[in-house]
């Protein structure tokens, strides 16, 4: 070795400073985000147990009190993407606080309402107020994921999914308890303290909004056309008949005007050009619709048949379907930290097809344990598919449009709920008989096979976890 080959002797090498630890997810956000996300499902489920006493109090028919359910669905389906866009524009914090405030006002109005019409107004306010919470939560989680470098914070996403399903389970029970203590008005009044807690925690813990940026205006025309289109479509679906076909024509005409406006302006409410290049996101919306057609067909159809077709009391029917929702929560909890989306969708869809096929064999003499077993299969779908679609959207949506994209996910969920209500109404036209349940099962099997084909054809979601993905 020559001198030139010998490395020069130097002093000890300088110590390389340790790399700065990766920033952690802000756990202080968890409670306000989860509490806010429960406001919509708890209000959508509590009202079921209050319809009869409300109808008695105001002398209203079941058809009239049904508007207390439809009003919230309609307001939520429209409000989620509209308010989600405002979340993208102004940030999560102000919309979260404003939505919670609207929920509190709706609680006050419902608690003192002198008529059914005023109660319906309160439910509309509840629908719009609770529409802010889920887009605000997804927008905030997305911002935290970018700050901390997490690709998919599966912990908080799983908690959001479970909190919604948990409140759907306890909603009827909580509603019954409130009515037992102080009457049906407490079902509305309970929103007042919930809203105050949300406002307090949100004001103290949610990060202040980032600067608005270069966006110059809000697409009010697009929002108005979208709301009018969806209103016409949902009113048609809620009461399917030849006499209401004009609503479908109106919806189609407004849809064309909406597309024309959105494609021509620079800052549209819903950028249809992005959807044109984001087929996986469109497929996620299709899966969400099909999933909730199946889910609500089972919830509405199976529960009604248990009471009328199987001859169980309301309380016994409630106990039979309780394991269904509990299974959904447990399945979501144990699979939440696994990143495989397509595998969850495959297992969940096959489970629902099996549950739908089993419905064909049910009759008035079917043993209780078989009914519970069928419910367990359906619960697996609720736990798997709901979480998988939410996580898929988190990956696929443009970060700057997370609020709008999340709101649209809930819109397609409620579209599925309304379509399932129409299907149940058709097959149970003369009562919830075993024959009607079998007809509903055929519809569900067809819908399930279509969903399975969509899952198998879509290769955008790998069966295996993406390499390097980090968990929250």
Phi, psi and omega per residue, in radians:
X1 nan 2.263 3.099
X2 -1.453 2.932 3.128
X3 -1.072 -0.580 -3.112
X4 -1.249 -0.356 3.115
X5 -1.417 -0.282 -3.080
X6 -1.444 2.214 3.129
X7 -1.163 2.463 3.141
X8 -1.095 2.472 3.093
X9 -1.377 2.176 3.138
X10 -2.192 3.050 3.058
X11 -1.207 2.940 -3.126
X12 -0.928 2.414 -3.120
X13 -1.054 2.523 3.135
X14 -1.154 2.461 3.124
X15 -1.210 2.352 3.093
X16 -1.479 2.120 -3.113
X17 -1.083 2.502 3.098
X18 -1.047 2.496 3.105
X19 -1.142 2.484 3.129
X20 -1.111 2.374 3.139
X21 -1.087 2.548 3.128
X22 -1.122 2.412 3.122
X23 -1.084 2.504 -3.105
X24 -1.622 2.725 3.081
X25 -1.115 2.362 -3.098
X26 -1.282 1.743 -3.081
X27 -1.186 -0.325 3.114
X28 -1.136 -0.300 3.123
X29 -1.359 -0.355 -2.946
X30 -1.036 -0.885 -3.033
X31 -1.095 -0.905 -3.138
X32 -1.099 -0.637 -3.129
X33 -1.175 -0.761 -3.131
X34 -1.206 -0.720 3.135
X35 -1.109 -0.749 3.120
X36 -1.091 -0.688 -3.096
X37 -1.208 -0.292 3.134
X38 -1.477 -0.264 -3.019
X39 -1.074 -0.708 -3.113
X40 -1.228 -0.923 -3.116
X41 -1.126 -0.575 -3.117
X42 -1.226 -0.620 3.102
X43 -1.314 -0.496 3.121
X44 -1.312 -0.428 -3.105
X45 -1.732 -0.565 -3.116
X46 -1.088 -0.598 -3.015
X47 -1.144 -0.426 -3.086
X48 -0.996 -0.670 -3.068
X49 -1.435 -0.222 -3.073
X50 -1.724 -0.124 -3.037
X51 -1.088 -0.759 -3.098
X52 -1.127 -0.908 3.119
X53 -1.110 -0.549 3.087
X54 -1.168 -0.770 3.110
X55 -1.057 -0.677 3.117
X56 -1.166 -0.725 -3.090
X57 -1.123 -0.662 -3.070
X58 -1.857 0.063 -3.111
X59 1.100 0.618 -3.076
X60 -1.740 2.586 3.126
X61 -1.340 2.831 3.061
X62 -1.003 -0.620 3.120
X63 -1.115 -0.633 -3.138
X64 -1.258 -0.790 -3.126
X65 -1.199 -0.369 3.099
X66 -1.066 -0.398 3.108
X67 -1.170 -0.350 3.049
X68 -1.143 -0.531 3.071
X69 -1.404 -0.854 -3.067
X70 -1.121 -0.630 -3.095
X71 -1.063 -0.738 3.139
X72 -1.209 -0.710 3.103
X73 -1.042 -0.812 -3.098
X74 -1.111 -0.838 -3.132
X75 -1.100 -0.674 -3.126
X76 -1.218 -0.746 -3.125
X77 -1.060 -0.654 3.119
X78 -1.409 -0.736 -3.001
X79 -1.223 -0.589 -3.052
X80 -1.018 -0.941 -3.137
X81 -1.236 -0.587 -3.138
X82 -1.140 -0.879 3.137
X83 -1.215 -0.557 3.057
X84 -1.034 -0.674 3.093
X85 -1.137 -0.674 3.099
X86 -1.157 -0.588 3.060
X87 -1.078 -0.779 3.098
X88 -1.069 -0.573 -3.052
X89 -1.418 -0.790 -3.011
X90 -1.926 -0.103 -3.110
X91 1.726 2.873 -3.037
X92 -1.318 -0.686 -2.969
X93 -1.031 -0.919 -3.088
X94 -1.132 -0.627 3.134
X95 -1.263 -0.625 3.087
X96 -1.060 -0.822 -3.109
X97 -1.185 -0.733 3.136
X98 -1.128 -0.715 3.122
X99 -1.112 -0.738 3.109
X100 -1.110 -0.681 3.090
X101 -1.077 -0.710 3.121
X102 -1.141 -0.629 3.089
X103 -1.102 -0.740 3.115
X104 -1.094 -0.744 3.121
X105 -1.106 -0.731 3.114
X106 -1.080 -0.638 3.100
X107 -1.097 -0.722 3.128
X108 -1.141 -0.813 -3.124
X109 -1.077 -0.766 -3.137
X110 -1.136 -0.608 -3.095
X111 -1.207 -0.442 -3.095
X112 -2.067 0.213 -3.035
X113 -1.036 2.267 3.131
X114 -1.545 -0.120 -3.072
X115 -2.671 2.902 3.118
X116 -1.133 -0.630 3.139
X117 -1.048 -0.736 3.127
X118 -1.174 -0.638 3.083
X119 -1.077 -0.698 3.116
X120 -1.111 -0.682 3.065
X121 -1.049 -0.734 3.106
X122 -1.070 -0.671 3.135
X123 -1.207 -0.609 3.075
X124 -1.116 -0.763 3.102
X125 -1.086 -0.697 3.085
X126 -1.067 -0.706 -3.139
X127 -1.083 -0.818 -3.139
X128 -1.238 -0.692 -3.126
X129 -1.115 -0.770 -3.133
X130 -1.329 -0.185 3.120
X131 -1.228 -0.316 -3.079
X132 -1.399 -0.447 -2.899
X133 -1.254 -0.789 -3.100
X134 -1.190 -0.837 3.059
X135 -1.038 -0.656 3.118
X136 -1.123 -0.698 3.134
X137 -1.136 -0.817 -3.125
X138 -1.137 -0.680 3.109
X139 -1.090 -0.768 -3.134
X140 -1.157 -0.759 3.133
X141 -1.094 -0.700 3.111
X142 -1.075 -0.737 3.115
X143 -1.119 -0.715 3.096
X144 -1.141 -0.659 3.122
X145 -1.096 -0.697 3.122
X146 -1.199 -0.677 -3.125
X147 -1.162 -0.684 -3.054
X148 -1.638 -0.155 -3.137
X149 1.450 0.182 3.097
X150 -1.351 2.376 3.085
X151 -1.407 -0.793 3.107
X152 -2.414 1.782 3.087
X153 -1.318 1.401 -2.961
X154 -1.150 -0.479 -3.125
X155 -1.069 -0.909 -3.106
X156 -1.248 -0.588 3.107
X157 -1.150 -0.700 3.080
X158 -1.132 -0.724 3.138
X159 -1.093 -0.675 3.098
X160 -1.088 -0.766 -3.137
X161 -1.139 -0.762 -3.103
X162 -1.192 -0.680 -3.119
X163 -1.084 -0.673 3.109
X164 -1.153 -0.747 -3.123
X165 -1.231 -0.620 3.140
X166 -1.100 -0.764 -3.105
X167 -1.241 -0.478 3.038
X168 -1.140 -0.553 3.139
X169 -1.277 -0.829 -3.026
X170 -1.489 -0.197 -3.100
X171 -0.937 -0.966 3.130
X172 -1.073 -0.677 3.127
X173 -1.143 -0.783 3.111
X174 -1.103 -0.733 3.112
X175 -1.052 -0.759 3.124
X176 -1.095 -0.705 3.130
X177 -1.142 -0.741 3.135
X178 -1.114 -0.738 3.131
X179 -1.125 -0.663 3.122
X180 -1.136 -0.586 -3.102
X181 -1.404 -0.808 -3.015
X182 -2.477 0.207 3.128
X183 1.629 3.009 -3.018
X184 -1.145 -0.389 -3.112
X185 -1.135 -0.417 3.097
X186 -1.160 -0.413 3.103
X187 -1.098 -0.534 3.062
X188 -1.526 -0.739 -3.047
X189 -1.119 -0.475 -3.109
X190 -1.098 -0.327 3.107
X191 -1.224 -0.383 -3.092
X192 -1.137 -0.953 3.112
X193 -1.151 -0.601 3.113
X194 -1.080 -0.730 3.130
X195 -1.143 -0.700 -3.136
X196 -1.114 -0.700 3.110
X197 -1.137 -0.753 3.119
X198 -1.050 -0.763 -3.124
X199 -1.116 -0.774 -3.119
X200 -1.100 -0.882 -3.119
X201 -1.188 -0.696 -3.137
X202 -1.104 -0.738 -3.130
X203 -1.148 -0.575 -3.068
X204 -1.533 -0.508 -2.956
X205 -2.003 -0.479 -3.105
X206 -1.294 2.431 -3.132
X207 -1.184 2.563 3.101
X208 -1.176 2.639 -3.005
X209 -1.205 2.583 3.073
X210 -1.279 2.824 3.077
X211 -0.962 2.604 -3.066
X212 -1.093 -0.551 3.125
X213 1.555 -2.629 -3.017
X214 -1.560 -0.110 -3.091
X215 -1.133 2.354 -2.969
X216 -1.791 -0.469 -3.068
X217 -2.723 2.896 3.100
X218 -1.736 2.431 -3.107
X219 -1.424 1.332 -3.102
X220 -1.157 -0.618 3.124
X221 -1.091 -0.803 3.132
X222 -1.085 -0.743 3.118
X223 -1.080 -0.750 -3.139
X224 -1.110 -0.768 3.122
X225 -1.138 -0.696 3.118
X226 -1.082 -0.783 -3.136
X227 -1.118 -0.727 -3.136
X228 -1.156 -0.714 3.127
X229 -1.084 -0.828 -3.077
X230 -1.208 -0.645 3.103
X231 -1.059 -0.822 3.134
X232 -1.072 -0.773 -3.119
X233 -1.131 -0.796 -3.093
X234 -1.205 -0.639 3.076
X235 -1.099 -0.641 3.082
X236 -1.163 -0.770 -3.092
X237 -1.211 -0.523 -3.112
X238 -1.291 -0.295 3.117
X239 -2.545 1.279 -3.064
X240 -1.119 2.128 3.056
X241 -2.905 2.748 3.136
X242 -1.080 -0.608 -3.126
X243 -1.137 -0.293 -3.129
X244 -1.832 0.223 -3.141
X245 -1.080 -0.437 3.139
X246 -1.065 -0.521 3.104
X247 -1.124 -0.636 3.128
X248 -1.187 -0.674 3.108
X249 -1.124 -0.746 3.126
X250 -1.091 -0.752 3.140
X251 -1.069 -0.729 -3.138
X252 -1.142 -0.710 3.135
X253 -1.128 -0.759 3.133
X254 -1.171 -0.606 3.122
X255 -1.074 -0.720 3.119
X256 -1.141 -0.717 3.113
X257 -1.134 -0.693 3.129
X258 -1.075 -0.812 -3.135
X259 -1.103 -0.694 3.141
X260 -1.083 -0.768 -3.140
X261 -1.165 -0.812 -3.038
X262 -1.151 -0.533 -3.123
X263 -1.410 -0.210 -3.052
X264 -1.757 -0.347 -3.041
X265 -1.790 2.815 -3.047
X266 -1.375 -0.595 -3.109
X267 -2.143 1.292 -3.069
X268 -1.309 2.775 3.051
X269 -1.078 -0.887 3.034
X270 -2.147 1.986 -3.069
X271 -1.364 1.666 -3.095
X272 -1.133 -0.425 3.125
X273 -1.165 -0.585 3.094
X274 -1.179 -0.715 3.116
X275 -1.064 -0.598 3.135
X276 -1.060 -0.493 3.134
X277 -1.847 0.186 -3.107
X278 -2.266 1.131 -3.126
X279 -1.030 -0.710 3.120
X280 -0.978 -0.645 3.130
X281 -1.179 -0.712 3.094
X282 -1.086 -0.678 3.115
X283 -1.147 -0.620 3.083
X284 -1.083 -0.735 3.098
X285 -1.108 -0.681 3.105
X286 -1.122 -0.770 3.114
X287 -1.086 -0.682 3.137
X288 -1.082 -0.759 3.125
X289 -1.081 -0.862 -3.115
X290 -1.116 -0.699 3.134
X291 -1.045 -0.761 -3.073
X292 -1.458 -0.336 2.916
X293 -1.075 -0.825 -3.140
X294 -1.137 -0.797 -3.083
X295 -1.073 -0.866 -3.087
X296 -1.321 -0.495 3.007
X297 -1.026 -0.741 3.140
X298 -1.213 -0.829 -3.087
X299 -1.066 -0.883 -3.088
X300 -1.261 -0.835 -3.021
X301 -1.241 -0.861 -3.100
X302 -1.111 -0.737 -3.110
X303 -1.136 -0.774 3.118
X304 -1.107 -0.705 -3.127
X305 -1.145 -0.643 3.121
X306 -0.991 -0.674 -3.107
X307 -1.399 -0.844 -3.042
X308 -1.568 -0.776 -3.076
X309 -1.434 -0.693 -3.120
X310 -1.592 -0.352 3.067
X311 1.443 0.428 3.100
X312 -1.505 2.708 3.028
X313 -1.259 2.916 -3.141
X314 -1.070 -0.732 -3.128
X315 -1.188 -0.680 3.118
X316 -1.165 -0.701 3.100
X317 -1.089 -0.674 3.106
X318 -1.090 -0.689 3.119
X319 -1.198 -0.601 -3.140
X320 -1.167 -0.679 -3.093
X321 -1.527 -0.191 -3.133
X322 -1.013 -0.749 3.109
X323 -1.058 -0.426 3.118
X324 -1.067 -0.889 -3.118
X325 -1.234 -0.645 3.115
X326 -1.114 -0.662 3.083
X327 -1.080 -0.720 3.121
X328 -1.027 -0.734 -3.130
X329 -1.168 -0.798 -3.113
X330 -1.115 -0.767 -3.136
X331 -1.088 -0.777 3.123
X332 -1.097 -0.670 -3.113
X333 -1.134 -0.802 -3.054
X334 -1.378 -0.387 -3.122
X335 -1.809 -0.080 -3.015
X336 -1.063 -0.636 -3.093
X337 -1.500 -0.023 3.031
X338 -1.557 2.267 -2.982
X339 -1.462 -0.188 -3.127
X340 -1.086 2.069 -3.139
X341 -1.603 -0.815 -3.057
X342 -1.155 -0.640 3.133
X343 -1.153 -0.676 3.083
X344 -1.086 -0.784 -3.123
X345 -1.101 -0.688 -3.120
X346 -1.127 -0.875 -3.114
X347 -1.124 -0.771 -3.127
X348 -1.098 -0.726 -3.112
X349 -1.220 -0.746 3.105
X350 -1.077 -0.665 3.110
X351 -1.084 -0.722 -3.132
X352 -1.225 -0.639 3.073
X353 -1.086 -0.710 3.107
X354 -1.122 -0.748 3.126
X355 -1.119 -0.710 3.135
X356 -1.128 -0.710 3.120
X357 -1.125 -0.672 3.128
X358 -1.125 -0.517 3.131
X359 -1.046 -0.497 -3.119
X360 -1.116 -0.412 -3.073
X361 -1.670 -0.063 -3.069
X362 -1.408 2.526 3.057
X363 -2.638 -3.078 -3.033
X364 -1.065 -0.426 -3.101
X365 -1.726 0.110 -3.110
X366 -1.092 2.368 -3.120
X367 -1.153 2.641 -3.103
X368 -1.075 -0.688 -3.066
X369 -1.138 -0.530 3.089
X370 -1.208 -0.695 3.111
X371 -1.071 -0.733 3.127
X372 -1.150 -0.675 3.139
X373 -1.111 -0.692 3.094
X374 -1.101 -0.710 3.113
X375 -1.107 -0.607 3.124
X376 -1.121 -0.681 3.095
X377 -1.088 -0.769 3.139
X378 -1.164 -0.624 3.127
X379 -1.102 -0.567 3.099
X380 -1.059 -0.704 3.119
X381 -1.103 -0.771 -3.132
X382 -1.045 -0.724 -3.109
X383 -1.242 -0.711 -3.052
X384 -1.345 -0.973 -2.955
X385 -1.237 -0.688 -3.142
X386 -1.062 -0.804 3.133
X387 -1.169 -0.722 -3.116
X388 -1.103 -0.759 -3.138
X389 -1.155 -0.686 3.108
X390 -1.086 -0.784 -3.135
X391 -1.197 -0.617 3.097
X392 -1.094 -0.760 3.118
X393 -1.088 -0.676 -3.139
X394 -1.029 -0.627 3.137
X395 -1.393 -0.591 -2.953
X396 -1.569 -0.510 -3.014
X397 -1.336 2.589 3.024
X398 -1.101 2.266 -3.087
X399 -1.000 -0.626 -3.111
X400 -1.293 -0.208 3.138
X401 -2.072 0.443 -3.060
X402 -1.101 -0.688 3.140
X403 -1.087 -0.822 3.131
X404 -1.108 -0.809 -3.112
X405 -1.088 -0.695 3.116
X406 -1.166 -0.711 3.095
X407 -1.077 -0.713 3.122
X408 -1.129 -0.576 3.102
X409 -1.059 -0.762 3.098
X410 -1.185 -0.600 3.097
X411 -1.058 -0.787 3.136
X412 -1.192 -0.509 3.057
X413 -1.114 -0.808 -3.129
X414 -1.259 -0.489 3.018
X415 -1.080 -0.729 3.077
X416 -1.092 -0.701 3.136
X417 -1.100 -0.739 -3.116
X418 -1.204 -0.714 3.096
X419 -1.095 -0.667 3.126
X420 -1.175 -0.659 3.100
X421 -1.060 -0.714 3.113
X422 -1.112 -0.741 -3.137
X423 -1.117 -0.757 3.137
X424 -1.125 -0.721 3.136
X425 -1.086 -0.633 -3.120
X426 -1.232 -0.842 -3.067
X427 -1.304 -0.433 3.119
X428 -1.830 0.576 -3.060
X429 -1.028 -0.619 -3.125
X430 -1.896 0.296 -3.138
X431 2.158 2.767 -3.079
X432 -1.464 1.256 -3.123
X433 -1.517 2.962 3.085
X434 -1.149 -0.638 3.086
X435 -1.071 -0.730 3.091
X436 -1.122 -0.687 3.114
X437 -1.099 -0.688 3.125
X438 -1.151 -0.669 3.078
X439 -1.111 -0.712 3.102
X440 -1.114 -0.639 3.129
X441 -1.086 -0.678 3.123
X442 -1.100 -0.760 3.099
X443 -1.049 -0.762 -3.101
X444 -1.175 -0.664 3.112
X445 -1.104 -0.761 3.109
X446 -1.072 -0.758 3.126
X447 -1.150 -0.676 3.139
X448 -1.151 -0.717 3.115
X449 -1.136 -0.665 3.080
X450 -1.101 -0.750 3.113
X451 -1.113 -0.699 3.127
X452 -1.105 -0.711 3.107
X453 -1.086 -0.709 3.119
X454 -1.093 -0.731 -3.136
X455 -1.131 -0.747 -3.085
X456 -1.252 -0.618 -3.093
X457 -1.301 -0.632 -3.099
X458 -1.287 1.950 -3.125
X459 -1.700 0.111 -3.064
X460 -1.296 -0.347 3.133
X461 -1.865 1.933 -3.076
X462 -1.201 2.607 3.046
X463 -1.224 -0.368 -3.101
X464 -1.942 2.816 -3.127
X465 -1.181 2.388 3.077
X466 -1.129 2.419 -3.117
X467 -1.133 2.453 3.053
X468 1.365 0.097 -3.110
X469 -1.332 2.475 -3.088
X470 -1.878 2.577 3.115
X471 -1.721 2.656 3.053
X472 -1.655 nan nan
